[in-house]
Amino acid sequence: MSWSWLDWLREAVGQPQFTLLFAPAAKFLVAIFAIFLLIAYLVFAERRLLGFLQVRLGPNRVGPWGLLQPIADILKLLVKEDTIPNRAVRWAYLLAPCLVVAPALVIFSVVPFGPSPTAPGAPRWYVTDLNAALVFVVALASLGIYGIILGGWASNNKFSLLGGLRSAAQMVSYEVPQGLALVGPLMLAGSLSLVGIVEGQARLGLWFAVPQIVAFFVYFVAGVAETNRNPFDLPEAESELVAGFHTEYSGVRFALFFLGEYANMIVISAIAVTVFLGGWLRPFPSVEALAFLDLVPGVAWFFLKVFAFLFLFIWFRGTFPRFRFDQLMDLGWKWLIPLSLANVLVTGLVVVLVDRGP
Amino acid sequence: MESYVPILVSALLTALIVLGLLLAARLMRHRDSPLTDREPYECGNEPESYAHDHRFSVRYYMIAVLFVIFDVETIFLFPWAVLLDKLALFGLIEMVVFLAILVAGYVFVWRRGALDWA
């Protein structure tokens, strides 16, 4: 009996539909499960780390060292009443949180967590290798704005409306330098595929963060602003806008907004790692003396770098005071855009003038 | 085109995951209480007007228009950057001309004060 089942499975693996539909589906589900787990413990890590940064303990009561805190939080959010304010625009109010989470999650289908196979039959550590992956990522990442501005507007709350508008203006402003910063590494890699970009860094033998240090800086600053995190958390500014666009949300819909924000942090980190820090490559990929570092699998390098970025996000929150809104706009439009434009020109000049051989 | 099919699969799965979360919460959560205050939050005061009764600053609109201009330019740079190796010097000069026109507009906008918030 069990034999027929195994035979069926073996036959199914050979089918073209399997490689086209079921294998990506299974991979994506595993990736999303890992991301959910990461988000749950990222929230916990943030609360504990902020606690330490502010010389207090942070949550340490639920389970050993507070390790069960995320589970308690999730359960709490699921059982809360789902409130809809009186004058809210119902359909938009209900739809908005989903619009924030969904694009952020779909992006993980093109992120290469590990190397492409060198031997036949070896696993590929990504769901799909899109030839226009970077355009896809930028496009999907900007879809999240709709959810936030829709949620802020639909609540029919003054704080939410202001928060949503600020958020839209901020995300839209920082998307321009973010896109421009990505152009530099593209010129060096000559490919829009995220796998291709990492392979470009392997060819060069150098992480793009070294020759593209300016672009790297611009990208990460813009990324922090895109995710509405400190010191650019004006849309949520607790002390003036009482949580901004999600003031009115409760229960699972609030959880979705939260999930979206943290998923976006991971997306920004993952793209920064892939494009600027060599993705799954070890440090100094061209130095032979460090070849023993290859014993650590590529996936581990990838997530190690992502964790470093996530730690930066939390560190920023514990360190920097909030910007004022006009300062925020000035930084985006008057500093980062000229800086990234200059970077594009200089990189273009170098790429054209320097002959990189065959 | 085959590499795009998994994207579709992922999008469908994401929709299912989000819907599943909403459904799980619907099964688990408290019943809506008649005692819950459903007025929009305003620090404890009874709201005298609603957000949609008011107008908001035109600056947000200006930012949106400027964004469209610059974002189209960015997306135009992407394929150019990928092919720069093949386009060589001619491609670079062409792009410098394009960017020069754009920067002229940028300087104009800046001097007219559209980038000043305060």
Interface residues (C-beta under 8 A of the other chain):
Chain A: L20 L21 P24 A25 F28 L29 I32 L77 L78 V79 K80 E81 D82 T83 I84 P85 N86 R87 A88 C98 V101 A102 L105 V106 F108 S109 V110 V127 T128 D129 L130 N131 L134 V135 F136 V138 W153 S155 N156 N157 K158 F159 S160 L161 L162 L165 A168 A169 V172 S173 E175 V176 G179 L180 L182 V183 G184 L186 M187 G190 S191 L192 V242 T247 E248 G251 V252 A255 L256 F325 D326 M329 D330 W333 K334 I337 L341 V344 L345 G348 L349 V351 V352
Chain B: E2 S3 Y4 V5 P6 I7 V9 S10 A11 L13 T14 A15 I17 V18 L21 L22 A24 A25 R26 M28 R29 H30 R31 D32 S33 T36 R38 E39 P40 Y41 E42 C43 P47 Y50 A51 H52 H54 F56 S57 R59 Y60 I63 A64 L66 F67 F70 D71 T74 I75 L77 F78 P79 A81 V82 L83 L84 D85 A88 L89 G91 L92 M95 V96 L99 V103 Y106 W110 L115 D116 W117 A118
